[in-house]
């Protein structure tokens, strides 16, 4: 995802070390979004939307200002939350119901956060490049999400 020297295994190990010092979900989400934003090439936004009742509310993130809330089932984030599956979108303009928070975003990868069968929110990564994310990126981000979920109380 970040060129020749990039390794999802190395990034996952970095996340494990970084998140091992706290059990707080907000602090760990903040640090993880910063780590991903720093380490992943060609990403314009990395952040969390956390479940608040029936709404996904903006949590810790890196990048431009973002949408404050997203209804479940709406946009890429709300769809991933309801489906329980990661969603990789090559061209956000082709995604029916895409919510435009950043007009420059062209592709997106969203991983839902489930713990003990309960939805906690989603991790969202955007890029200004079309078709930016690969299957390997999806699998890598899912592994990083598992590290995050195991780090919080």
Secondary structure, DSSP 8 states (H G I E B T S, - for coil): --STT--HHHHHHHHHHHHTT---HHHHHHHHHHHHHHHSTT-SEEEEEEEETTEEEEEEEEES---SEEETTSHHHHHHHHHTS-EEES-GGGSTT---S-TT--EEEEEEEEETTEEEEEEEEEESSTT---HHHHHHHHHHHHHHHHH--
